[in-house]
Amino acid sequence: MKIEKIIYWVSTLVMCGVFAFSAQMYFRNTEMVRGFFEALNYPSYIVIPLAILKVLGILAVTTKLSKMLTEWAYAGFLLDAVLAFAAHYVAQDGGYLFSVIAIVATIVSRIMYGRLYL
């Protein structure tokens, strides 16, 4: 049981770290990120709402106040990471490493969450 909690918290902190890093970048360098989104054929108006949702998702996962919100946060994180991976892979810009880390950490964290808390 103890090793499962360690795996859960390490994977959750890695996942939250990746998404917190991207959210702060979206807030601090909004125009630059909008340019990246446009270059990857994503709408640029979604940058700030996506950053807000990442922060709210981190809160949902770390506090576990609502099982439903936690599940939605995991789903949103996985979708965001998969779409980021696909966009960076297609663009051939080499920026998909953080996406792969986020995908793996999100999957491991969700599996361990299910084993420990559901």
Jmol script that loads the backbone (N, CA, C; Angstrom):
load data "model"
ATOM      1  N   MET A   1       0.824  -1.194   0.000  1.00  0.00           N
ATOM      2  CA  MET A   1       0.000   0.000   0.000  1.00  0.00           C
ATOM      3  C   MET A   1       0.869   1.259   0.000  1.00  0.00           C
ATOM      4  N   LYS A   2       1.963   1.227   0.759  1.00  0.00           N
ATOM      5  CA  LYS A   2       2.807   2.406   0.829  1.00  0.00           C
ATOM      6  C   LYS A   2       3.461   2.705  -0.520  1.00  0.00           C
ATOM      7  N   ILE A   3       3.937   1.676  -1.225  1.00  0.00           N
ATOM      8  CA  ILE A   3       4.569   1.896  -2.526  1.00  0.00           C
ATOM      9  C   ILE A   3       3.561   2.446  -3.527  1.00  0.00           C
ATOM     10  N   GLU A   4       2.306   2.002  -3.431  1.00  0.00           N
ATOM     11  CA  GLU A   4       1.274   2.521  -4.328  1.00  0.00           C
ATOM     12  C   GLU A   4       1.037   4.006  -4.094  1.00  0.00           C
ATOM     13  N   LYS A   5       1.041   4.431  -2.829  1.00  0.00           N
ATOM     14  CA  LYS A   5       0.870   5.854  -2.536  1.00  0.00           C
ATOM     15  C   LYS A   5       2.052   6.670  -3.044  1.00  0.00           C
ATOM     16  N   ILE A   6       3.242   6.125  -2.923  1.00  0.00           N
ATOM     17  CA  ILE A   6       4.425   6.826  -3.425  1.00  0.00           C
ATOM     18  C   ILE A   6       4.345   6.968  -4.938  1.00  0.00           C
ATOM     19  N   ILE A   7       3.990   5.882  -5.619  1.00  0.00           N
ATOM     20  CA  ILE A   7       3.844   5.942  -7.084  1.00  0.00           C
ATOM     21  C   ILE A   7       2.766   6.944  -7.460  1.00  0.00           C
ATOM     22  N   TYR A   8       1.649   6.920  -6.726  1.00  0.00           N
ATOM     23  CA  TYR A   8       0.564   7.865  -7.009  1.00  0.00           C
ATOM     24  C   TYR A   8       1.047   9.303  -6.874  1.00  0.00           C
ATOM     25  N   TRP A   9       1.671   9.627  -5.750  1.00  0.00           N
ATOM     26  CA  TRP A   9       2.054  11.020  -5.521  1.00  0.00           C
ATOM     27  C   TRP A   9       3.178  11.479  -6.434  1.00  0.00           C
ATOM     28  N   VAL A  10       4.127  10.614  -6.751  1.00  0.00           N
ATOM     29  CA  VAL A  10       5.201  11.005  -7.681  1.00  0.00           C
ATOM     30  C   VAL A  10       4.617  11.270  -9.061  1.00  0.00           C
ATOM     31  N   SER A  11       3.794  10.356  -9.556  1.00  0.00           N
ATOM     32  CA  SER A  11       3.209  10.554 -10.885  1.00  0.00           C
ATOM     33  C   SER A  11       2.269  11.760 -10.902  1.00  0.00           C
ATOM     34  N   THR A  12       1.529  11.974  -9.826  1.00  0.00           N
ATOM     35  CA  THR A  12       0.625  13.119  -9.755  1.00  0.00           C
ATOM     36  C   THR A  12       1.409  14.428  -9.729  1.00  0.00           C
ATOM     37  N   LEU A  13       2.488  14.473  -8.970  1.00  0.00           N
ATOM     38  CA  LEU A  13       3.302  15.691  -8.927  1.00  0.00           C
ATOM     39  C   LEU A  13       3.989  15.969 -10.265  1.00  0.00           C
ATOM     40  N   VAL A  14       4.434  14.926 -10.950  1.00  0.00           N
ATOM     41  CA  VAL A  14       5.019  15.126 -12.287  1.00  0.00           C
ATOM     42  C   VAL A  14       3.958  15.658 -13.243  1.00  0.00           C
ATOM     43  N   MET A  15       2.794  15.031 -13.231  1.00  0.00           N
ATOM     44  CA  MET A  15       1.696  15.477 -14.090  1.00  0.00           C
ATOM     45  C   MET A  15       1.337  16.932 -13.789  1.00  0.00           C
ATOM     46  N   CYS A  16       1.133  17.238 -12.515  1.00  0.00           N
ATOM     47  CA  CYS A  16       0.759  18.603 -12.135  1.00  0.00           C
ATOM     48  C   CYS A  16       1.872  19.588 -12.465  1.00  0.00           C
ATOM     49  N   GLY A  17       3.111  19.164 -12.316  1.00  0.00           N
ATOM     50  CA  GLY A  17       4.235  20.038 -12.658  1.00  0.00           C
ATOM     51  C   GLY A  17       4.258  20.411 -14.128  1.00  0.00           C
ATOM     52  N   VAL A  18       4.034  19.434 -14.992  1.00  0.00           N
ATOM     53  CA  VAL A  18       4.016  19.710 -16.434  1.00  0.00           C
ATOM     54  C   VAL A  18       2.875  20.670 -16.782  1.00  0.00           C
ATOM     55  N   PHE A  19       1.696  20.412 -16.231  1.00  0.00           N
ATOM     56  CA  PHE A  19       0.557  21.268 -16.556  1.00  0.00           C
ATOM     57  C   PHE A  19       0.653  22.638 -15.887  1.00  0.00           C
ATOM     58  N   ALA A  20       1.241  22.716 -14.701  1.00  0.00           N
ATOM     59  CA  ALA A  20       1.450  24.021 -14.064  1.00  0.00           C
ATOM     60  C   ALA A  20       2.465  24.839 -14.845  1.00  0.00           C
ATOM     61  N   PHE A  21       3.519  24.177 -15.340  1.00  0.00           N
ATOM     62  CA  PHE A  21       4.506  24.879 -16.156  1.00  0.00           C
ATOM     63  C   PHE A  21       3.868  25.451 -17.419  1.00  0.00           C
ATOM     64  N   SER A  22       3.059  24.645 -18.085  1.00  0.00           N
ATOM     65  CA  SER A  22       2.430  25.143 -19.311  1.00  0.00           C
ATOM     66  C   SER A  22       1.421  26.247 -19.008  1.00  0.00           C
ATOM     67  N   ALA A  23       0.677  26.115 -17.907  1.00  0.00           N
ATOM     68  CA  ALA A  23      -0.307  27.149 -17.560  1.00  0.00           C
ATOM     69  C   ALA A  23       0.381  28.472 -17.265  1.00  0.00           C
ATOM     70  N   GLN A  24       1.466  28.450 -16.499  1.00  0.00           N
ATOM     71  CA  GLN A  24       2.146  29.708 -16.197  1.00  0.00           C
ATOM     72  C   GLN A  24       2.748  30.319 -17.458  1.00  0.00           C
ATOM     73  N   MET A  25       3.204  29.465 -18.382  1.00  0.00           N
ATOM     74  CA  MET A  25       3.724  29.986 -19.638  1.00  0.00           C
ATOM     75  C   MET A  25       2.605  30.630 -20.454  1.00  0.00           C
ATOM     76  N   TYR A  26       1.429  30.028 -20.434  1.00  0.00           N
ATOM     77  CA  TYR A  26       0.290  30.597 -21.150  1.00  0.00           C
ATOM     78  C   TYR A  26      -0.079  31.961 -20.587  1.00  0.00           C
ATOM     79  N   PHE A  27      -0.015  32.115 -19.251  1.00  0.00           N
ATOM     80  CA  PHE A  27      -0.342  33.396 -18.628  1.00  0.00           C
ATOM     81  C   PHE A  27       0.747  34.444 -18.851  1.00  0.00           C
ATOM     82  N   ARG A  28       2.007  34.047 -18.741  1.00  0.00           N
ATOM     83  CA  ARG A  28       3.118  35.011 -18.822  1.00  0.00           C
ATOM     84  C   ARG A  28       3.469  35.403 -20.247  1.00  0.00           C
ATOM     85  N   ASN A  29       3.400  34.473 -21.175  1.00  0.00           N
ATOM     86  CA  ASN A  29       3.810  34.717 -22.562  1.00  0.00           C
ATOM     87  C   ASN A  29       2.648  34.452 -23.513  1.00  0.00           C
ATOM     88  N   THR A  30       1.530  35.088 -23.247  1.00  0.00           N
ATOM     89  CA  THR A  30       0.307  34.798 -23.983  1.00  0.00           C
ATOM     90  C   THR A  30       0.476  34.989 -25.487  1.00  0.00           C
ATOM     91  N   GLU A  31       1.081  36.074 -25.893  1.00  0.00           N
ATOM     92  CA  GLU A  31       1.219  36.340 -27.335  1.00  0.00           C
ATOM     93  C   GLU A  31       2.110  35.310 -28.014  1.00  0.00           C
ATOM     94  N   MET A  32       3.180  34.927 -27.365  1.00  0.00           N
ATOM     95  CA  MET A  32       4.068  33.911 -27.932  1.00  0.00           C
ATOM     96  C   MET A  32       3.330  32.578 -28.064  1.00  0.00           C
ATOM     97  N   VAL A  33       2.592  32.206 -27.028  1.00  0.00           N
ATOM     98  CA  VAL A  33       1.851  30.940 -27.050  1.00  0.00           C
ATOM     99  C   VAL A  33       0.766  30.985 -28.115  1.00  0.00           C
ATOM    100  N   ARG A  34       0.106  32.127 -28.261  1.00  0.00           N
ATOM    101  CA  ARG A  34      -0.895  32.263 -29.333  1.00  0.00           C
ATOM    102  C   ARG A  34      -0.268  32.027 -30.698  1.00  0.00           C
ATOM    103  N   GLY A  35       0.943  32.522 -30.882  1.00  0.00           N
ATOM    104  CA  GLY A  35       1.653  32.284 -32.140  1.00  0.00           C
ATOM    105  C   GLY A  35       1.928  30.803 -32.354  1.00  0.00           C
ATOM    106  N   PHE A  36       2.314  30.095 -31.284  1.00  0.00           N
ATOM    107  CA  PHE A  36       2.533  28.650 -31.384  1.00  0.00           C
ATOM    108  C   PHE A  36       1.239  27.932 -31.737  1.00  0.00           C
ATOM    109  N   PHE A  37       0.149  28.332 -31.080  1.00  0.00           N
ATOM    110  CA  PHE A  37      -1.140  27.695 -31.361  1.00  0.00           C
ATOM    111  C   PHE A  37      -1.532  27.894 -32.820  1.00  0.00           C
ATOM    112  N   GLU A  38      -1.363  29.107 -33.317  1.00  0.00           N
ATOM    113  CA  GLU A  38      -1.713  29.377 -34.719  1.00  0.00           C
ATOM    114  C   GLU A  38      -0.824  28.586 -35.666  1.00  0.00           C
ATOM    115  N   ALA A  39       0.465  28.464 -35.337  1.00  0.00           N
ATOM    116  CA  ALA A  39       1.383  27.694 -36.183  1.00  0.00           C
ATOM    117  C   ALA A  39       1.010  26.216 -36.201  1.00  0.00           C
ATOM    118  N   LEU A  40       0.402  25.733 -35.123  1.00  0.00           N
ATOM    119  CA  LEU A  40      -0.016  24.334 -35.041  1.00  0.00           C
ATOM    120  C   LEU A  40      -1.472  24.136 -35.465  1.00  0.00           C
ATOM    121  N   ASN A  41      -2.063  25.185 -36.019  1.00  0.00           N
ATOM    122  CA  ASN A  41      -3.446  25.169 -36.511  1.00  0.00           C
ATOM    123  C   ASN A  41      -4.492  24.968 -35.417  1.00  0.00           C
ATOM    124  N   TYR A  42      -4.212  25.486 -34.226  1.00  0.00           N
ATOM    125  CA  TYR A  42      -5.199  25.530 -33.148  1.00  0.00           C
ATOM    126  C   TYR A  42      -5.683  26.970 -33.007  1.00  0.00           C
ATOM    127  N   PRO A  43      -6.911  27.170 -32.560  1.00  0.00           N
ATOM    128  CA  PRO A  43      -7.396  28.542 -32.376  1.00  0.00           C
ATOM    129  C   PRO A  43      -6.663  29.229 -31.223  1.00  0.00           C
ATOM    130  N   SER A  44      -6.274  30.471 -31.428  1.00  0.00           N
ATOM    131  CA  SER A  44      -5.490  31.173 -30.413  1.00  0.00           C
ATOM    132  C   SER A  44      -6.340  31.706 -29.264  1.00  0.00           C
ATOM    133  N   TYR A  45      -7.647  31.817 -29.457  1.00  0.00           N
ATOM    134  CA  TYR A  45      -8.505  32.335 -28.392  1.00  0.00           C
ATOM    135  C   TYR A  45      -8.634  31.367 -27.222  1.00  0.00           C
ATOM    136  N   ILE A  46      -8.164  30.157 -27.370  1.00  0.00           N
ATOM    137  CA  ILE A  46      -8.321  29.143 -26.332  1.00  0.00           C
ATOM    138  C   ILE A  46      -7.169  29.147 -25.320  1.00  0.00           C
ATOM    139  N   VAL A  47      -6.162  29.971 -25.522  1.00  0.00           N
ATOM    140  CA  VAL A  47      -4.962  29.940 -24.678  1.00  0.00           C
ATOM    141  C   VAL A  47      -5.286  30.228 -23.211  1.00  0.00           C
ATOM    142  N   ILE A  48      -5.922  31.344 -22.924  1.00  0.00           N
ATOM    143  CA  ILE A  48      -6.209  31.714 -21.530  1.00  0.00           C
ATOM    144  C   ILE A  48      -7.238  30.770 -20.896  1.00  0.00           C
ATOM    145  N   PRO A  49      -8.356  30.448 -21.567  1.00  0.00           N
ATOM    146  CA  PRO A  49      -9.272  29.469 -20.949  1.00  0.00           C
ATOM    147  C   PRO A  49      -8.603  28.123 -20.667  1.00  0.00           C
ATOM    148  N   LEU A  50      -7.717  27.689 -21.537  1.00  0.00           N
ATOM    149  CA  LEU A  50      -7.014  26.433 -21.319  1.00  0.00           C
ATOM    150  C   LEU A  50      -6.093  26.527 -20.103  1.00  0.00           C
ATOM    151  N   ALA A  51      -5.428  27.657 -19.941  1.00  0.00           N
ATOM    152  CA  ALA A  51      -4.565  27.852 -18.773  1.00  0.00           C
ATOM    153  C   ALA A  51      -5.386  27.830 -17.484  1.00  0.00           C
ATOM    154  N   ILE A  52      -6.539  28.481 -17.501  1.00  0.00           N
ATOM    155  CA  ILE A  52      -7.413  28.484 -16.318  1.00  0.00           C
ATOM    156  C   ILE A  52      -7.886  27.072 -16.006  1.00  0.00           C
ATOM    157  N   LEU A  53      -8.275  26.321 -17.026  1.00  0.00           N
ATOM    158  CA  LEU A  53      -8.726  24.941 -16.810  1.00  0.00           C
ATOM    159  C   LEU A  53      -7.604  24.049 -16.288  1.00  0.00           C
ATOM    160  N   LYS A  54      -6.373  24.292 -16.714  1.00  0.00           N
ATOM    161  CA  LYS A  54      -5.250  23.508 -16.199  1.00  0.00           C
ATOM    162  C   LYS A  54      -5.061  23.755 -14.704  1.00  0.00           C
ATOM    163  N   VAL A  55      -5.160  25.012 -14.294  1.00  0.00           N
ATOM    164  CA  VAL A  55      -5.031  25.334 -12.865  1.00  0.00           C
ATOM    165  C   VAL A  55      -6.172  24.693 -12.075  1.00  0.00           C
ATOM    166  N   LEU A  56      -7.390  24.795 -12.585  1.00  0.00           N
ATOM    167  CA  LEU A  56      -8.539  24.185 -11.901  1.00  0.00           C
ATOM    168  C   LEU A  56      -8.419  22.658 -11.861  1.00  0.00           C
ATOM    169  N   GLY A  57      -7.886  22.074 -12.923  1.00  0.00           N
ATOM    170  CA  GLY A  57      -7.680  20.625 -12.951  1.00  0.00           C
ATOM    171  C   GLY A  57      -6.657  20.177 -11.919  1.00  0.00           C
ATOM    172  N   ILE A  58      -5.596  20.952 -11.772  1.00  0.00           N
ATOM    173  CA  ILE A  58      -4.596  20.639 -10.749  1.00  0.00           C
ATOM    174  C   ILE A  58      -5.233  20.671  -9.368  1.00  0.00           C
ATOM    175  N   LEU A  59      -6.052  21.691  -9.118  1.00  0.00           N
ATOM    176  CA  LEU A  59      -6.753  21.776  -7.834  1.00  0.00           C
ATOM    177  C   LEU A  59      -7.690  20.591  -7.623  1.00  0.00           C
ATOM    178  N   ALA A  60      -8.401  20.195  -8.657  1.00  0.00           N
ATOM    179  CA  ALA A  60      -9.337  19.071  -8.543  1.00  0.00           C
ATOM    180  C   ALA A  60      -8.612  17.773  -8.230  1.00  0.00           C
ATOM    181  N   VAL A  61      -7.486  17.550  -8.895  1.00  0.00           N
ATOM    182  CA  VAL A  61      -6.751  16.295  -8.695  1.00  0.00           C
ATOM    183  C   VAL A  61      -6.073  16.262  -7.331  1.00  0.00           C
ATOM    184  N   THR A  62      -5.493  17.362  -6.916  1.00  0.00           N
ATOM    185  CA  THR A  62      -4.743  17.341  -5.658  1.00  0.00           C
ATOM    186  C   THR A  62      -5.639  17.384  -4.422  1.00  0.00           C
ATOM    187  N   THR A  63      -6.809  18.010  -4.533  1.00  0.00           N
ATOM    188  CA  THR A  63      -7.686  18.094  -3.358  1.00  0.00           C
ATOM    189  C   THR A  63      -8.650  16.922  -3.252  1.00  0.00           C
ATOM    190  N   LYS A  64      -9.011  16.329  -4.382  1.00  0.00           N
ATOM    191  CA  LYS A  64      -9.950  15.199  -4.425  1.00  0.00           C
ATOM    192  C   LYS A  64     -11.269  15.509  -3.704  1.00  0.00           C
ATOM    193  N   LEU A  65     -11.739  16.747  -3.807  1.00  0.00           N
ATOM    194  CA  LEU A  65     -12.982  17.135  -3.151  1.00  0.00           C
ATOM    195  C   LEU A  65     -14.199  16.488  -3.798  1.00  0.00           C
ATOM    196  N   SER A  66     -14.130  16.268  -5.102  1.00  0.00           N
ATOM    197  CA  SER A  66     -15.242  15.663  -5.830  1.00  0.00           C
ATOM    198  C   SER A  66     -14.683  14.598  -6.769  1.00  0.00           C
ATOM    199  N   LYS A  67     -15.204  13.386  -6.645  1.00  0.00           N
ATOM    200  CA  LYS A  67     -14.744  12.309  -7.520  1.00  0.00           C
ATOM    201  C   LYS A  67     -15.039  12.628  -8.978  1.00  0.00           C
ATOM    202  N   MET A  68     -16.207  13.220  -9.224  1.00  0.00           N
ATOM    203  CA  MET A  68     -16.573  13.547 -10.598  1.00  0.00           C
ATOM    204  C   MET A  68     -15.618  14.589 -11.193  1.00  0.00           C
ATOM    205  N   LEU A  69     -15.326  15.637 -10.446  1.00  0.00           N
ATOM    206  CA  LEU A  69     -14.410  16.660 -10.951  1.00  0.00           C
ATOM    207  C   LEU A  69     -13.004  16.105 -11.147  1.00  0.00           C
ATOM    208  N   THR A  70     -12.598  15.228 -10.266  1.00  0.00           N
ATOM    209  CA  THR A  70     -11.278  14.605 -10.402  1.00  0.00           C
ATOM    210  C   THR A  70     -11.221  13.773 -11.679  1.00  0.00           C
ATOM    211  N   GLU A  71     -12.266  13.007 -11.943  1.00  0.00           N
ATOM    212  CA  GLU A  71     -12.314  12.201 -13.166  1.00  0.00           C
ATOM    213  C   GLU A  71     -12.276  13.088 -14.414  1.00  0.00           C
ATOM    214  N   TRP A  72     -13.046  14.176 -14.398  1.00  0.00           N
ATOM    215  CA  TRP A  72     -13.047  15.095 -15.529  1.00  0.00           C
ATOM    216  C   TRP A  72     -11.683  15.754 -15.715  1.00  0.00           C
ATOM    217  N   ALA A  73     -11.020  16.057 -14.621  1.00  0.00           N
ATOM    218  CA  ALA A  73      -9.688  16.659 -14.706  1.00  0.00           C
ATOM    219  C   ALA A  73      -8.703  15.690 -15.355  1.00  0.00           C
ATOM    220  N   TYR A  74      -8.737  14.428 -14.929  1.00  0.00           N
ATOM    221  CA  TYR A  74      -7.863  13.430 -15.560  1.00  0.00           C
ATOM    222  C   TYR A  74      -8.168  13.305 -17.052  1.00  0.00           C
ATOM    223  N   ALA A  75      -9.439  13.279 -17.398  1.00  0.00           N
ATOM    224  CA  ALA A  75      -9.814  13.170 -18.814  1.00  0.00           C
ATOM    225  C   ALA A  75      -9.320  14.373 -19.599  1.00  0.00           C
ATOM    226  N   GLY A  76      -9.491  15.556 -19.033  1.00  0.00           N
ATOM    227  CA  GLY A  76      -9.034  16.772 -19.699  1.00  0.00           C
ATOM    228  C   GLY A  76      -7.522  16.809 -19.859  1.00  0.00           C
ATOM    229  N   PHE A  77      -6.804  16.395 -18.821  1.00  0.00           N
ATOM    230  CA  PHE A  77      -5.346  16.374 -18.901  1.00  0.00           C
ATOM    231  C   PHE A  77      -4.866  15.401 -19.967  1.00  0.00           C
ATOM    232  N   LEU A  78      -5.475  14.225 -20.009  1.00  0.00           N
ATOM    233  CA  LEU A  78      -5.059  13.249 -21.011  1.00  0.00           C
ATOM    234  C   LEU A  78      -5.363  13.742 -22.422  1.00  0.00           C
ATOM    235  N   LEU A  79      -6.536  14.302 -22.611  1.00  0.00           N
ATOM    236  CA  LEU A  79      -6.884  14.842 -23.926  1.00  0.00           C
ATOM    237  C   LEU A  79      -5.933  15.965 -24.327  1.00  0.00           C
ATOM    238  N   ASP A  80      -5.650  16.865 -23.424  1.00  0.00           N
ATOM    239  CA  ASP A  80      -4.736  17.976 -23.708  1.00  0.00           C
ATOM    240  C   ASP A  80      -3.352  17.454 -24.086  1.00  0.00           C
ATOM    241  N   ALA A  81      -2.851  16.479 -23.332  1.00  0.00           N
ATOM    242  CA  ALA A  81      -1.516  15.950 -23.596  1.00  0.00           C
ATOM    243  C   ALA A  81      -1.457  15.198 -24.926  1.00  0.00           C
ATOM    244  N   VAL A  82      -2.497  14.432 -25.239  1.00  0.00           N
ATOM    245  CA  VAL A  82      -2.513  13.687 -26.506  1.00  0.00           C
ATOM    246  C   VAL A  82      -2.587  14.653 -27.694  1.00  0.00           C
ATOM    247  N   LEU A  83      -3.429  15.673 -27.579  1.00  0.00           N
ATOM    248  CA  LEU A  83      -3.518  16.663 -28.663  1.00  0.00           C
ATOM    249  C   LEU A  83      -2.226  17.453 -28.815  1.00  0.00           C
ATOM    250  N   ALA A  84      -1.573  17.767 -27.694  1.00  0.00           N
ATOM    251  CA  ALA A  84      -0.287  18.468 -27.762  1.00  0.00           C
ATOM    252  C   ALA A  84       0.761  17.586 -28.429  1.00  0.00           C
ATOM    253  N   PHE A  85       0.786  16.314 -28.067  1.00  0.00           N
ATOM    254  CA  PHE A  85       1.723  15.393 -28.705  1.00  0.00           C
ATOM    255  C   PHE A  85       1.488  15.330 -30.205  1.00  0.00           C
ATOM    256  N   ALA A  86       0.240  15.162 -30.602  1.00  0.00           N
ATOM    257  CA  ALA A  86      -0.081  15.060 -32.033  1.00  0.00           C
ATOM    258  C   ALA A  86       0.319  16.332 -32.772  1.00  0.00           C
ATOM    259  N   ALA A  87       0.031  17.482 -32.193  1.00  0.00           N
ATOM    260  CA  ALA A  87       0.357  18.744 -32.856  1.00  0.00           C
ATOM    261  C   ALA A  87       1.866  18.915 -33.010  1.00  0.00           C
ATOM    262  N   HIS A  88       2.616  18.628 -31.958  1.00  0.00           N
ATOM    263  CA  HIS A  88       4.075  18.780 -32.036  1.00  0.00           C
ATOM    264  C   HIS A  88       4.694  17.733 -32.949  1.00  0.00           C
ATOM    265  N   TYR A  89       4.137  16.536 -32.957  1.00  0.00           N
ATOM    266  CA  TYR A  89       4.663  15.491 -33.834  1.00  0.00           C
ATOM    267  C   TYR A  89       4.444  15.852 -35.302  1.00  0.00           C
ATOM    268  N   VAL A  90       3.251  16.313 -35.617  1.00  0.00           N
ATOM    269  CA  VAL A  90       2.954  16.695 -36.998  1.00  0.00           C
ATOM    270  C   VAL A  90       3.796  17.898 -37.420  1.00  0.00           C
ATOM    271  N   ALA A  91       3.994  18.845 -36.501  1.00  0.00           N
ATOM    272  CA  ALA A  91       4.783  20.040 -36.817  1.00  0.00           C
ATOM    273  C   ALA A  91       6.272  19.739 -36.899  1.00  0.00           C
ATOM    274  N   GLN A  92       6.694  18.560 -36.429  1.00  0.00           N
ATOM    275  CA  GLN A  92       8.104  18.163 -36.452  1.00  0.00           C
ATOM    276  C   GLN A  92       9.008  19.190 -35.757  1.00  0.00           C
ATOM    277  N   ASP A  93       8.520  19.734 -34.631  1.00  0.00           N
ATOM    278  CA  ASP A  93       9.322  20.749 -33.937  1.00  0.00           C
ATOM    279  C   ASP A  93      10.043  20.198 -32.713  1.00  0.00           C
ATOM    280  N   GLY A  94       9.922  18.912 -32.459  1.00  0.00           N
ATOM    281  CA  GLY A  94      10.633  18.291 -31.350  1.00  0.00           C
ATOM    282  C   GLY A  94      10.089  18.642 -29.977  1.00  0.00           C
ATOM    283  N   GLY A  95       8.940  19.306 -29.904  1.00  0.00           N
ATOM    284  CA  GLY A  95       8.398  19.736 -28.629  1.00  0.00           C
ATOM    285  C   GLY A  95       7.473  18.741 -27.975  1.00  0.00           C
ATOM    286  N   TYR A  96       7.532  17.505 -28.389  1.00  0.00           N
ATOM    287  CA  TYR A  96       6.567  16.541 -27.862  1.00  0.00           C
ATOM    288  C   TYR A  96       7.073  15.779 -26.638  1.00  0.00           C
ATOM    289  N   LEU A  97       8.283  16.043 -26.154  1.00  0.00           N
ATOM    290  CA  LEU A  97       8.806  15.324 -24.988  1.00  0.00           C
ATOM    291  C   LEU A  97       7.948  15.562 -23.743  1.00  0.00           C
ATOM    292  N   PHE A  98       7.584  16.828 -23.474  1.00  0.00           N
ATOM    293  CA  PHE A  98       6.743  17.110 -22.311  1.00  0.00           C
ATOM    294  C   PHE A  98       5.374  16.461 -22.459  1.00  0.00           C
ATOM    295  N   SER A  99       4.896  16.345 -23.682  1.00  0.00           N
ATOM    296  CA  SER A  99       3.606  15.694 -23.902  1.00  0.00           C
ATOM    297  C   SER A  99       3.672  14.212 -23.554  1.00  0.00           C
ATOM    298  N   VAL A 100       4.742  13.565 -23.933  1.00  0.00           N
ATOM    299  CA  VAL A 100       4.904  12.145 -23.613  1.00  0.00           C
ATOM    300  C   VAL A 100       4.997  11.957 -22.102  1.00  0.00           C
ATOM    301  N   ILE A 101       5.767  12.821 -21.446  1.00  0.00           N
ATOM    302  CA  ILE A 101       5.872  12.754 -19.982  1.00  0.00           C
ATOM    303  C   ILE A 101       4.500  12.959 -19.350  1.00  0.00           C
ATOM    304  N   ALA A 102       3.746  13.945 -19.851  1.00  0.00           N
ATOM    305  CA  ALA A 102       2.414  14.220 -19.306  1.00  0.00           C
ATOM    306  C   ALA A 102       1.466  13.051 -19.531  1.00  0.00           C
ATOM    307  N   ILE A 103       1.526  12.433 -20.699  1.00  0.00           N
ATOM    308  CA  ILE A 103       0.654  11.281 -20.988  1.00  0.00           C
ATOM    309  C   ILE A 103       0.948  10.136 -20.027  1.00  0.00           C
ATOM    310  N   VAL A 104       2.209   9.783 -19.885  1.00  0.00           N
ATOM    311  CA  VAL A 104       2.584   8.666 -19.007  1.00  0.00           C
ATOM    312  C   VAL A 104       2.224   8.983 -17.559  1.00  0.00           C
ATOM    313  N   ALA A 105       2.573  10.179 -17.095  1.00  0.00           N
ATOM    314  CA  ALA A 105       2.279  10.544 -15.702  1.00  0.00           C
ATOM    315  C   ALA A 105       0.777  10.574 -15.439  1.00  0.00           C
ATOM    316  N   THR A 106      -0.004  11.066 -16.398  1.00  0.00           N
ATOM    317  CA  THR A 106      -1.455  11.123 -16.222  1.00  0.00           C
ATOM    318  C   THR A 106      -2.050   9.721 -16.141  1.00  0.00           C
ATOM    319  N   ILE A 107      -1.610   8.841 -17.005  1.00  0.00           N
ATOM    320  CA  ILE A 107      -2.133   7.469 -16.996  1.00  0.00           C
ATOM    321  C   ILE A 107      -1.764   6.758 -15.696  1.00  0.00           C
ATOM    322  N   VAL A 108      -0.512   6.870 -15.283  1.00  0.00           N
ATOM    323  CA  VAL A 108      -0.081   6.210 -14.040  1.00  0.00           C
ATOM    324  C   VAL A 108      -0.820   6.795 -12.842  1.00  0.00           C
ATOM    325  N   SER A 109      -0.925   8.129 -12.794  1.00  0.00           N
ATOM    326  CA  SER A 109      -1.620   8.768 -11.687  1.00  0.00           C
ATOM    327  C   SER A 109      -3.078   8.337 -11.618  1.00  0.00           C
ATOM    328  N   ARG A 110      -3.746   8.270 -12.758  1.00  0.00           N
ATOM    329  CA  ARG A 110      -5.156   7.876 -12.782  1.00  0.00           C
ATOM    330  C   ARG A 110      -5.341   6.429 -12.360  1.00  0.00           C
ATOM    331  N   ILE A 111      -4.463   5.549 -12.816  1.00  0.00           N
ATOM    332  CA  ILE A 111      -4.559   4.145 -12.416  1.00  0.00           C
ATOM    333  C   ILE A 111      -4.376   4.013 -10.911  1.00  0.00           C
ATOM    334  N   MET A 112      -3.379   4.687 -10.371  1.00  0.00           N
ATOM    335  CA  MET A 112      -3.128   4.603  -8.928  1.00  0.00           C
ATOM    336  C   MET A 112      -4.248   5.281  -8.136  1.00  0.00           C
ATOM    337  N   TYR A 113      -4.813   6.363  -8.665  1.00  0.00           N
ATOM    338  CA  TYR A 113      -5.954   7.018  -8.015  1.00  0.00           C
ATOM    339  C   TYR A 113      -7.115   6.025  -7.892  1.00  0.00           C
ATOM    340  N   GLY A 114      -7.371   5.297  -8.968  1.00  0.00           N
ATOM    341  CA  GLY A 114      -8.441   4.311  -8.953  1.00  0.00           C
ATOM    342  C   GLY A 114      -8.195   3.191  -7.955  1.00  0.00           C
ATOM    343  N   ARG A 115      -6.960   2.767  -7.818  1.00  0.00           N
ATOM    344  CA  ARG A 115      -6.628   1.687  -6.877  1.00  0.00           C
ATOM    345  C   ARG A 115      -6.691   2.151  -5.428  1.00  0.00           C
ATOM    346  N   LEU A 116      -6.363   3.421  -5.190  1.00  0.00           N
ATOM    347  CA  LEU A 116      -6.274   3.920  -3.819  1.00  0.00           C
ATOM    348  C   LEU A 116      -7.551   4.581  -3.307  1.00  0.00           C
ATOM    349  N   TYR A 117      -8.271   5.258  -4.198  1.00  0.00           N
ATOM    350  CA  TYR A 117      -9.347   6.135  -3.731  1.00  0.00           C
ATOM    351  C   TYR A 117     -10.733   5.781  -4.243  1.00  0.00           C
ATOM    352  N   LEU A 118     -10.843   4.856  -5.167  1.00  0.00           N
ATOM    353  CA  LEU A 118     -12.182   4.506  -5.673  1.00  0.00           C
ATOM    354  C   LEU A 118     -12.616   3.152  -5.171  1.00  0.00           C
TER     355      LEU A 118
END
end "model"
wireframe off; spacefill off
backbone 0.3
color backbone group
